[in-house]
Amino acid sequence: MQTFLLIIFSLIFSSTFAQNKEIEDQFKYKATYDLTWQIDSTDVESIQNETMVLFIGNKVSRFSSEGQYIADSIKEAYKDRERT
């Protein structure tokens, strides 16, 4: 049990530092596609659909829903505006 908790703690700790790093890369490609999934295989009405984006650079790739990407862009624009 202690080993399991140590592994979980290590993953959370390392991902927190990884997310705070500034990325010094430019994206070269953008792929946009529709992701469709079914929450309940017995219910044909439970089909969900969302537009996803994948940005690809030399060192870094970013994958997210289009809605989340737009929300992040708006937040970043407001941060830049507050700095000036």
Secondary structure, 3 states (H helix, E strand, C coil): CHHHHHHHHHHHHHHHHHHCCCCCCCEEEEEEEEEEEECCCCCHHHEEEEEEEEEEECCCEEEEEHHHHHHHHHHHHHHHHHHC
